[in-house]
Amino acid sequence: MAALAQCASSPKFKQQFPEAAALYLEKAKKGWAFLERAMAKHGKDGAYQKITHYGDDSMDSDELAWAACEMYLATGDETFDNKLAEWLKPADPGTRLWGWWRMYACWGNAIRDYAFAARSGRIKREQLNPELLTDCENEITADADDQLRRYRESAYGTSFPS
């Protein structure tokens, strides 16, 4: 659902493939409606079914946050933005693998996509939740700082110009 909504909201994709973009958005909306029905019937955790080949370190929490992010960016419907703000706390160690690996899995997708949504032309900056946007931007900066620190502390770090 997140990937469908992401394609549907891409300015370049909409320009080059308008019919496909509209179809993808329609399918993403149907996927979200299915998800809402499943969560209403079984609860958030009860609606989760692992059907992927990759890990589920955060169960469904990271995928749900990414889906809410992409649905908001594709539709501008604040219901999705509110759900994203409920599900995504970028600075929370719970969004990190092992408590320290930032931007991990779909948490990272949601954080990056929200932070760069206006720059990519998917939504206007003033439509974004200012607090969530700042939190996402700060998490990206903190991740970059982590990577730079790890590099400088590595055997190769001595060759890095200050």
TAPE-V107990 format. One record per helix or strand of 3 or more residues. SS is the DSSP state (H for helix, E for strand). FROM is the first residue (numbers start at 1). LEN is the number of residues. If there is no record, write none. Layout:
# TAPE-V107990
ss:SS from:FROM len:LEN
ss:SS from:FROM len:LEN
This chain:
# TAPE-V107990
ss:H from:2 len:8
ss:H from:11 len:6
ss:H from:18 len:29
ss:H from:61 len:15
ss:H from:78 len:10
ss:H from:93 len:3
ss:H from:105 len:11
ss:H from:125 len:3
ss:H from:130 len:24
ss:H from:157 len:3
